[in-house]
Amino acid sequence: MIKVFIAGATGWAGSALSKGVCENKNMELVGALSRKHKGENLSEVLGINYSNIPIFEDIQSALDKTDFDVLIDYTRPEVGKKNIIESLKRGKKVVIGTSGLTNDDIKEIEDVANDNDTSVLAVGNFAISVVLLQKFSEMAAKYMPNYEIMDYTHEDKIDSPSGTARELAYRLSNVNKPNVHVSEDELIGGKSSRGVALNGVQVHSVRLPGFVISVETIFGLKDEKLTIRHDSGQGAEPYVKGALLAIEKVGSFKGLRRGLDTVMDF
């Protein structure tokens, strides 16, 4: 039985995962983090038939009063980083669902995991279709070294680019950095219109009503182009399935791994 603690348990993704963990016969949800509902019972807050699940205001209180095996974090980057590092220092395993952590953040987290002989699985987006987009884009980048990333989400998402786009840029840059046809110094007009370069990959973020999460990689060669795109719907079920798999697999290695595919059989 894996004892699970969810930070951000009352949010859109966290509440769906909370219910998924409660329904999983191999897991037990033993605690949650939510400043808005601190001191309450998560079972009552979410309206689920389950034993008492205490809600804490901060990770330090949770670590002092709750015994758990795996933390899964669905909070803001600045809060999530603290939750993750404090949990790793106590020897807990961690699954990162938080969006917006930088490569430097991930490296710092990896060092803490190694120092404490525990494990971190940094995912960000748990949908299987996103895993496939990443893998197919990595395949294409080997043969089409001209590409950019488009990142679409709802209008009130504050991290830009999204964690999904950041991870995709990181992975593709390790395969084949894209060609630069016009340098920034040569550009005329608003240089920011070209987006932001992450690991040498140009990323463009759109924030509009009507989107949940979408991401696409656009590849181009002379007289041909290729677009690989993921679109999410309104429901959280795809993320729950991937997150449950991540919780099961995070104890199968030591150190840090990036991407759900690193614990899947491809």
C-alpha positions in Angstrom: 0.0 0.0 0.0 1.5 3.3 -1.1 0.8 6.2 1.2 0.2 9.3 -0.9 0.2 13.0 0.1 -1.2 15.5 -2.5 -0.2 19.2 -2.4 -2.9 21.2 -4.2 -5.5 18.5 -3.6 -8.5 20.8 -4.0 -7.5 22.2 -7.4 -8.8 21.0 -10.8 -6.2 18.3 -11.3 -5.5 17.7 -7.6 -9.1 17.0 -6.7 -9.5 14.5 -9.6 -6.3 12.7 -8.6 -7.5 12.7 -5.0 -10.6 10.8 -6.0 -8.5 8.5 -8.2 -6.1 7.6 -5.4 -9.0 6.9 -3.0 -10.4 4.4 -5.6 -7.0 2.7 -6.1 -6.7 -0.5 -4.1 -2.9 -0.2 -3.9 -2.8 3.4 -2.6 -3.9 5.3 0.5 -4.5 9.0 0.6 -3.2 10.1 4.0 -3.0 13.9 3.7 -3.4 17.0 1.6 -2.1 20.5 1.3 -4.5 23.4 0.7 -4.3 26.8 2.4 -7.9 27.6 1.7 -9.2 24.5 3.4 -6.5 24.0 6.1 -7.7 22.1 9.1 -10.6 20.5 7.2 -11.2 16.9 6.1 -10.5 16.4 2.4 -13.2 13.7 2.2 -15.8 16.2 3.2 -14.4 19.0 1.0 -14.5 16.8 -2.1 -17.6 14.8 -1.1 -16.1 11.4 -1.3 -16.7 8.3 0.9 -13.4 7.8 2.5 -11.7 8.0 5.9 -10.5 11.3 7.4 -7.9 13.0 5.2 -6.3 15.9 7.1 -5.6 19.1 5.2 -2.5 21.1 6.1 -1.5 24.7 5.5 2.2 24.0 4.8 4.5 21.2 4.0 6.5 21.4 7.2 3.4 20.8 9.4 2.4 17.9 7.1 5.9 16.3 7.4 5.8 16.6 11.2 2.4 15.1 11.6 1.9 12.7 8.7 3.7 9.6 7.5 3.6 9.2 3.7 5.7 7.6 1.0 5.0 9.8 -2.1 4.3 13.5 -2.4 2.7 14.6 -5.6 2.7 18.3 -6.1 0.1 20.4 -8.0 0.9 23.9 -6.7 2.5 27.1 -8.0 6.2 26.8 -8.9 7.6 28.8 -5.9 5.4 26.9 -3.5 6.0 23.5 -5.2 9.8 23.8 -5.2 9.7 24.3 -1.4 7.3 21.4 -0.9 9.5 19.1 -3.1 12.8 20.0 -1.5 11.5 19.7 2.1 9.9 16.3 1.3 13.1 15.0 -0.3 15.2 16.0 2.7 12.9 13.8 4.8 13.6 10.9 2.4 10.2 11.0 0.6 9.7 10.2 -3.0 8.2 12.9 -5.2 6.2 13.2 -8.3 6.2 16.7 -9.9 2.9 17.8 -11.5 3.7 21.5 -10.9 4.1 23.6 -14.1 6.6 26.4 -14.5 9.7 25.0 -12.8 12.9 26.0 -14.7 15.8 23.8 -15.7 17.8 25.3 -12.8 15.0 24.4 -10.4 15.0 20.8 -11.7 18.8 20.6 -11.3 18.6 21.8 -7.7 15.8 19.3 -7.0 17.9 16.5 -8.5 20.9 17.4 -6.3 18.7 17.2 -3.2 17.2 13.9 -4.3 20.7 12.4 -4.8 22.0 13.8 -1.5 19.1 12.0 0.3 19.1 8.8 -1.7 15.5 9.2 -2.9 13.7 9.7 -6.2 11.9 12.3 -8.2 9.8 11.9 -11.3 9.3 15.3 -13.0 6.3 15.0 -15.4 4.3 18.3 -15.5 1.7 16.8 -17.9 0.5 13.2 -17.3 -1.6 12.7 -20.4 -0.5 9.7 -22.5 -1.1 11.8 -25.7 1.5 14.3 -24.5 4.0 11.5 -23.9 3.5 10.4 -27.5 3.8 14.0 -28.8 7.2 14.2 -27.0 8.4 10.9 -28.4 7.2 11.6 -32.0 8.7 15.1 -31.9 12.0 13.7 -30.7 12.0 11.3 -33.7 11.2 14.1 -36.1 13.8 16.5 -34.7 16.5 14.0 -35.7 15.6 14.5 -39.4 14.0 18.0 -39.4 16.3 20.5 -37.6 13.9 23.4 -38.2 11.2 23.6 -35.7 9.4 25.8 -33.2 6.9 25.1 -30.4 3.4 26.6 -29.9 1.9 26.6 -26.4 -1.8 27.3 -25.9 -3.7 27.4 -22.6 -6.6 29.2 -20.9 -6.4 33.0 -20.3 -5.7 32.9 -16.6 -2.7 30.6 -16.6 0.1 32.6 -15.1 3.2 30.5 -16.0 4.4 31.2 -19.5 5.6 29.1 -21.3 3.8 26.1 -19.7 5.6 23.3 -18.1 4.6 21.1 -21.0 6.2 23.4 -23.5 9.3 23.9 -21.3 9.8 20.1 -21.1 9.3 19.7 -24.8 11.9 22.4 -25.6 14.4 20.8 -23.2 13.9 17.3 -24.7 14.1 18.4 -28.3 17.2 20.5 -27.7 19.0 17.4 -26.5 18.1 15.7 -29.7 19.0 18.3 -32.3 19.0 22.1 -31.7 17.0 23.9 -34.4 18.7 26.0 -37.1 18.7 29.8 -36.6 17.9 31.4 -40.0 17.7 35.0 -38.8 19.6 36.0 -35.7 18.0 38.3 -33.0 20.4 41.0 -34.0 19.2 40.9 -37.6 15.5 41.1 -36.7 13.6 44.3 -37.6 10.6 45.4 -35.5 9.3 43.9 -32.3 11.8 41.2 -31.4 9.6 39.8 -28.7 7.1 38.7 -31.4 9.5 35.8 -32.1 8.7 34.3 -28.7 11.2 33.2 -26.1 14.2 30.9 -26.7 14.4 28.0 -24.3 17.5 25.8 -24.7 17.8 27.3 -28.1 14.2 26.4 -29.1 11.8 29.2 -30.0 8.5 28.9 -28.0 5.4 31.0 -28.5 2.7 31.1 -25.8 -1.0 31.9 -26.5 -3.4 32.6 -23.5 -7.0 32.7 -24.6 -10.5 31.6 -23.4 -11.5 28.4 -25.0 -8.2 26.5 -24.5 -7.4 24.1 -21.8 -4.0 22.9 -22.7 -2.7 22.5 -26.2 0.9 22.2 -27.5 2.3 21.6 -31.0 5.7 21.2 -32.6 5.9 22.7 -36.1 8.7 21.3 -38.3 9.7 22.7 -41.7 11.9 21.6 -44.6 12.0 22.9 -48.1 8.6 22.3 -49.7 7.3 20.3 -46.7 6.2 20.8 -43.1 5.0 18.6 -40.3 2.9 19.5 -37.3 2.5 17.3 -34.2 -0.2 18.5 -31.8 -1.9 17.6 -28.5 -5.2 19.0 -27.4 -6.7 18.3 -24.0 -10.4 18.3 -23.2 -12.2 19.6 -20.2 -12.0 16.4 -18.2 -9.1 15.4 -15.9 -9.3 11.7 -16.5 -6.2 11.5 -18.8 -4.1 13.2 -16.2 -5.3 10.9 -13.4 -4.3 7.8 -15.2 -0.8 9.1 -15.9 -0.4 10.4 -12.3 -1.4 7.1 -10.8 1.2 5.4 -13.0 3.8 7.9 -11.9 3.0 7.3 -8.2 3.4 3.5 -8.7 6.7 3.9 -10.6 8.6 6.7 -8.8 10.0 4.2 -6.3 11.6 2.0 -9.1 14.7 4.2 -9.4 17.0 6.6 -7.5 17.7 10.2 -8.4 15.6 12.2 -10.9 14.0 11.3 -14.2 12.2 13.7 -16.5 9.0 12.6 -18.3 6.4 9.9 -17.8 7.9 7.9 -20.7 11.1 7.2 -18.6 9.0 4.8 -16.5 6.9 3.4 -19.3 7.7 0.5 -21.7 8.3 2.0 -25.1 
